[in-house]
């Protein structure tokens, strides 16, 4: 890994803002990005800021062009050239570890993230003492430019999946944003891994973030270069959110499947062997499986969560979550069976009921921490 520096701020502790820009084959875009960031020199006045370009040894010499333009524009900055390493997430984390500013901003080099919005995001953080400001496409005033229906569906679906699986992301409208700004002292950089492309999710999950603001902006249409979105990136994203959630949804599903075995075993014991009436056998087997699921989830799935409530209260609330899941399962199945094959309707009902059960359980039964203030 090589580093090219162009620093003018004599005291590194004086840097107020660090801007992280990961690049790969962005030679056509980097000069304009840096030119448009030059406005910060006027807006920040006597405050020092730095631009950190982290380039994965681009064949089009993005790193060289970036360094030349930093010098030409008189901007403080560092160009880090990573050899034999690829990945936007790890590139961003490399930049964050290099950052010396009180605030750290992350943005792309493809001009889809308007550089001029950065000063507005910083001012918002300063005015209201926000720990994290997210440039959001999905709050009032935000949007996207030039996307087809398939790209919109992919983005919305990815956001929904992230909000379902990762409890920390549920109050964020655009958890997939790649344009954000945070207070460096709120994040222990040693905790960041950069194993996926969505570093914002890592910052939210692993950082000590209390106040979050979503700043509306228009995600611009790419005019030069090629989008990096592909099957591999989607796969990495799914693996990333599972890791960030400590695989809770998979563990929750495994425990649920084990509950079926407990249910059937107790039912067979009471009904077939002990000859109890059906209504007693069913009631006892269902309740036993619910208690079994609760115990395994409490000891395994959610073992790392701080327990803010008594064991008995969690047990009662878990029953409520299960009941809500069953009601959704039943309602969806009955409704959809009017329009499609009943087994398909039943499968959809089971999936939605499971999701509802998981979300309610993580929100109310095993809450990960006290609620954050998100405006």
C-alpha positions in Angstrom: 0.0 0.0 0.0 1.5 3.3 -1.1 0.6 6.8 0.2 1.0 10.2 -1.6 0.5 13.2 0.7 -0.1 16.8 0.0 -0.7 18.4 3.4 -0.5 22.1 4.3 -2.2 22.1 7.8 0.9 21.9 10.0 -0.9 20.6 13.1 -2.8 17.4 12.2 -5.0 17.9 15.2 -6.5 21.0 13.5 -8.2 19.1 10.8 -11.9 19.7 11.1 -13.3 17.5 8.3 -11.9 14.4 6.5 -13.6 13.4 3.2 -13.2 9.8 2.2 -13.5 9.0 -1.5 -13.0 5.3 -2.6 -12.1 5.0 -6.3 -11.6 2.4 -9.0 -11.4 3.5 -12.6 -12.8 7.0 -11.9 -10.2 9.0 -13.8 -12.9 10.8 -15.8 -14.8 11.9 -12.6 -12.1 12.7 -10.0 -11.0 16.1 -11.4 -14.5 17.4 -11.3 -15.2 16.0 -7.8 -12.1 17.7 -6.4 -12.9 20.9 -8.2 -16.4 21.0 -6.8 -15.1 20.2 -3.3 -12.8 23.3 -3.5 -15.8 25.4 -2.4 -15.2 24.0 1.1 -12.1 26.2 1.3 -14.4 29.2 1.3 -17.2 27.8 3.4 -14.9 26.4 6.2 -12.8 29.6 6.2 -9.9 29.0 8.6 -10.8 25.4 9.4 -8.5 22.8 7.8 -10.0 19.9 5.9 -8.5 16.9 4.1 -9.5 14.7 1.2 -8.5 11.1 1.3 -8.6 9.2 -1.9 -8.4 5.4 -1.5 -7.7 3.8 -4.9 -7.5 0.1 -5.7 -4.6 0.6 -8.1 -7.0 1.6 -11.0 -5.7 0.6 -14.5 -6.8 4.1 -15.7 -4.4 5.7 -13.2 -7.1 7.3 -11.1 -4.7 7.7 -8.2 -2.2 9.7 -10.3 -4.8 12.0 -11.7 -6.3 12.5 -8.1 -2.9 13.4 -6.7 -2.1 15.8 -9.6 -5.5 17.6 -9.1 -5.0 17.8 -5.3 -1.8 19.7 -5.9 -3.2 21.8 -8.7 -6.2 22.9 -6.6 -4.1 23.5 -3.5 -6.2 21.0 -1.5 -4.9 19.1 1.6 -5.1 15.4 1.0 -3.8 11.9 0.8 -3.9 9.4 -2.0 -3.7 5.8 -0.8 -2.9 3.2 -3.5 -3.9 -0.3 -2.5 -2.3 -3.1 -4.5 -3.8 -6.5 -4.8 -6.8 -5.4 -2.7 -10.3 -4.7 -4.0 -13.5 -3.6 -2.4 -15.3 -0.4 -1.7 -16.1 -1.3 1.9 -12.5 -2.0 2.9 -11.3 1.0 0.9 -13.7 3.3 2.9 -12.5 1.8 6.2 -8.9 2.3 5.2 -9.7 6.0 4.6 -11.5 6.3 7.9 -8.5 4.9 9.7 -6.3 7.5 8.0 -8.7 10.4 8.8 -7.7 13.0 11.3 -10.8 15.3 11.1 -13.3 15.8 13.9 -16.0 14.9 11.3 -15.6 12.2 8.7 -17.6 12.2 5.4 -17.9 9.4 3.0 -18.9 9.9 -0.7 -18.5 8.3 -4.1 -16.3 9.7 -6.9 -18.9 9.2 -9.6 -20.7 12.5 -9.1 -23.9 10.8 -8.1 -23.3 12.3 -4.7 -23.3 16.1 -5.3 -20.2 17.5 -3.5 -22.0 20.8 -2.8 -24.4 19.0 -0.4 -21.5 18.2 1.9 -21.3 21.7 3.5 -25.1 21.6 4.2 -24.7 18.1 5.9 -21.9 19.4 8.0 -23.8 22.5 9.0 -26.8 20.4 10.0 -24.5 18.3 12.2 -23.1 21.4 13.8 -26.4 23.2 14.4 -28.1 20.2 16.1 -25.2 18.2 17.4 -26.0 15.2 15.3 -23.6 12.2 15.5 -24.5 11.1 12.0 -26.0 12.8 9.0 -27.2 10.6 6.2 -27.8 12.0 2.7 -31.1 10.3 2.0 -33.0 9.5 -1.2 -36.1 8.4 0.6 -37.1 11.3 2.9 -39.2 14.2 1.8 -37.3 16.3 -0.7 -35.0 13.4 -1.7 -35.1 11.3 -4.8 -33.1 9.6 -7.6 -32.4 10.7 -11.1 -32.5 8.5 -14.2 -33.2 5.2 -12.6 -35.3 2.5 -14.3 -38.0 0.5 -12.5 -35.7 -2.5 -12.0 -33.0 -0.4 -10.3 -35.6 1.3 -8.0 -37.0 -2.1 -7.1 -33.5 -3.5 -6.2 -32.7 -0.4 -4.1 -36.1 -0.4 -2.2 -35.9 -4.2 -1.7 -32.3 -4.0 -0.3 -33.4 -1.2 2.1 -36.3 -3.2 3.2 -34.2 -6.3 3.8 -31.6 -4.3 5.8 -34.3 -2.7 7.9 -35.9 -6.1 8.7 -32.7 -8.0 9.5 -30.7 -5.3 11.2 -32.7 -3.8 14.1 -30.4 -0.7 14.3 -31.4 0.3 10.7 -35.2 0.2 11.2 -35.7 3.9 11.9 -33.5 4.9 8.9 -35.3 5.5 5.7 -32.2 5.1 3.5 -29.9 2.6 5.2 -28.2 1.8 1.9 -26.9 5.4 1.4 -23.2 5.7 0.5 -23.1 9.4 1.3 -22.9 10.3 5.0 -21.0 12.2 7.6 -20.3 11.3 11.2 -18.4 12.4 14.3 -15.1 10.5 14.4 -15.2 10.2 18.2 -18.5 8.3 18.0 -16.9 5.4 16.1 -14.1 3.0 17.2 -12.4 2.5 13.8 -10.9 -0.7 15.1 -14.4 -2.2 15.1 -15.0 -1.5 11.4 -14.3 -4.3 9.1 -15.4 -3.1 5.7 -16.4 -6.6 4.6 -19.3 -5.3 2.5 -20.0 -2.2 0.5 -22.5 -0.6 2.9 -20.2 0.9 5.6 -23.0 3.2 6.8 -24.7 0.1 8.3 -21.4 -0.8 10.1 -21.1 2.7 11.5 -24.7 2.6 12.8 -24.4 -0.9 14.3 -20.8 -0.7 15.8 -20.6 3.0 16.5 -21.8 4.9 19.6 -24.5 6.8 17.6 -27.3 8.6 19.5 -28.6 11.3 17.2 -29.2 10.7 13.5 -30.5 13.0 10.8 -31.5 12.1 7.2 -30.7 15.0 4.9 -32.7 14.9 1.7 -30.8 15.0 -1.6 -31.2 14.0 -5.2 -29.1 11.0 -6.2 -27.7 12.0 -9.6 -27.5 10.0 -12.8 -24.0 8.7 -13.6 -22.7 10.5 -16.7 -19.3 8.9 -17.0 -17.9 5.5 -16.0 -19.6 2.2 -15.2 -21.7 1.3 -12.2 -20.1 -1.3 -9.9 -23.4 -2.9 -8.9 -23.6 -6.5 -9.9 -24.4 -10.0 -8.6 -21.2 -10.2 -6.5 -22.0 -6.9 -4.8 -25.5 -8.0 -4.0 -24.2 -11.3 -2.5 -21.7 -9.4 -0.4 -24.4 -7.1 0.9 -26.6 -10.1 2.0 -23.6 -11.7 3.8 -22.8 -8.3 5.4 -26.2 -7.7 6.9 -26.4 -11.2 8.2 -23.0 -10.7 9.9 -24.0 -7.3 11.3 -27.1 -8.8 12.8 -25.0 -11.7 14.3 -27.1 -14.0 12.1 -30.0 -13.5 14.4 -32.7 -14.1 11.8 -31.1 -17.5 10.8 -30.8 -18.5 14.5 -34.4 -17.4 15.1 -35.5 -19.6 12.2 -33.6 -22.6 13.5 -35.1 -22.2 16.9 -38.6 -22.0 15.3 -37.9 -25.2 13.4 -36.8 -26.9 16.6 -40.1 -25.8 18.2 -42.0 -27.8 15.6 -40.2 -31.0 16.8 -41.0 -30.1 20.4 -44.6 -29.5 19.5 -45.0 -32.9 17.7 -43.1 -34.8 20.4 -45.3 -33.5 23.2 -48.4 -34.0 21.1 -47.5 -37.6 20.4 -46.7 -38.2 24.0 -50.0 -36.8 25.4 -52.4 -37.9 22.7 -51.1 -41.2 21.5 -49.3 -42.6 24.5 -51.1 -41.0 27.5 -54.5 -40.7 25.7 -55.3 -37.2 26.8 -58.2 -35.4 24.9 -57.2 -33.6 21.7 -57.9 -30.1 23.1 -55.6 -30.7 26.1 -52.9 -32.3 24.1 -52.8 -29.5 21.5 -52.8 -26.7 24.1 -50.0 -28.2 26.2 -47.9 -29.1 23.1 -48.2 -25.6 21.7 -47.4 -23.9 25.0 -44.4 -26.2 25.6 -43.0 -25.4 22.2 -43.5 -21.6 22.8 -41.6 -21.8 26.1 -38.9 -24.0 24.5 -38.5 -21.4 21.6 -38.3 -18.6 24.1 -35.6 -20.2 26.2 -33.4 -21.1 23.2 -33.8 -17.6 21.8 -33.1 -16.0 25.1 -29.9 -18.1 25.7 -28.7 -18.3 22.1 -30.2 -16.1 19.5 -30.3 -13.0 21.7 -27.6 -13.9 24.2 -25.6 -10.7 23.6 -28.5 -8.4 24.1 -28.7 -6.6 27.4 -31.8 -7.7 29.2 -33.7 -4.6 30.2 -36.8 -6.5 31.3 -37.5 -9.4 33.7 -37.4 -13.0 32.3 -41.2 -13.3 33.0 -42.0 -10.1 31.1 -39.9 -11.2 28.1 -41.8 -14.5 28.1 -45.2 -12.8 28.1 -44.1 -10.4 25.4 -42.8 -13.3 23.3 -46.2 -14.9 23.4 -47.7 -11.6 22.1 -45.1 -11.6 19.2 -46.0 -15.2 18.4 -49.7 -14.4 18.4 -49.2 -11.4 16.1 -47.2 -13.6 13.7 -49.9 -16.3 13.7 -52.6 -13.7 13.0 -50.7 -12.3 10.1 -50.0 -15.8 8.8 -53.7 -16.7 9.0 -55.0 -13.5 7.5 -52.5 -13.4 4.6 -53.1 -17.1 3.8 -56.9 -16.7 3.8 -56.8 -13.5 1.7 -54.3 -14.8 -0.9 -56.0 -18.2 -1.3 -58.8 -16.3 -3.0 -56.5 -15.4 -5.8 -53.8 -18.1 -6.0 -53.1 -21.8 -5.3 -53.7 -22.4 -1.6 -50.2 -23.9 -0.9 -48.5 -20.9 -2.4 -50.7 -18.6 -0.3 -49.9 -20.6 2.8 -46.1 -20.3 2.1 -46.4 -16.5 1.7 -48.4 -16.4 4.9 -45.8 -18.4 6.8 -42.9 -16.2 5.6 -44.7 -12.9 6.4 -45.8 -14.3 9.8 -42.2 -15.3 10.6 -40.9 -11.9 9.6 -43.5 -10.2 11.8 -42.6 -12.4 14.7 -38.9 -11.7 14.2 -39.4 -7.9 13.9 -41.7 -7.7 17.0 -39.3 -9.9 19.0 -36.3 -7.8 18.2 -38.1 -4.5 18.7 -39.9 -5.2 21.9 -38.9 -8.5 23.5 -35.1 -8.4 23.0 -34.6 -4.7 22.3 -30.9 -4.2 21.3 -30.6 -0.9 23.2 -32.7 2.1 24.2 -34.3 3.8 21.2 -32.2 6.3 19.3 -33.3 9.8 18.5 -33.7 9.9 14.7 -35.2 13.1 13.1 
